[in-house]
């Protein structure tokens, strides 16, 4: 049986750094795409809500809260 040296067993520091940078770049890309999807969905929902509010007449709240707001 041959022994494996530490150099053969582990990646070089340059290779480790390269892999870390690639992994970080992929994670950042994924984060950005998820953030943009969330932003687009929020904008869509906001425009739908505003359209519903524009179509329906103003509704006043009922009960004790209505008295406090007036």
VENRA-V526278 format. One record per residue. N is the residue number from 1. RES is the residue in one small letter. OMEGA is omega in whole degrees, -180 to 180 (none if undefined). Layout:
N_RES_OMEGA + N_RES_OMEGA
This chain:
1_x_180 + 2_x_179 + 3_x_179 + 4_x_180 + 5_x_180 + 6_x_-179 + 7_x_-180 + 8_x_-175 + 9_x_-176 + 10_x_176 + 11_x_176 + 12_x_-179 + 13_x_178 + 14_x_179 + 15_x_178 + 16_x_179 + 17_x_180 + 18_x_179 + 19_x_178 + 20_x_179 + 21_x_178 + 22_x_180 + 23_x_179 + 24_x_179 + 25_x_178 + 26_x_180 + 27_x_179 + 28_x_177 + 29_x_179 + 30_x_178 + 31_x_-179 + 32_x_-179 + 33_x_177 + 34_x_179 + 35_x_179 + 36_x_178 + 37_x_178 + 38_x_179 + 39_x_180 + 40_x_179 + 41_x_178 + 42_x_179 + 43_x_179 + 44_x_-180 + 45_x_179 + 46_x_-179 + 47_x_176 + 48_x_180 + 49_x_180 + 50_x_178 + 51_x_177 + 52_x_-179 + 53_x_180 + 54_x_-179 + 55_x_-175 + 56_x_178 + 57_x_-180 + 58_x_180 + 59_x_178 + 60_x_177 + 61_x_-179 + 62_x_174 + 63_x_-176 + 64_x_-179 + 65_x_179 + 66_x_180 + 67_x_-179 + 68_x_-176 + 69_x_-177 + 70_x_none
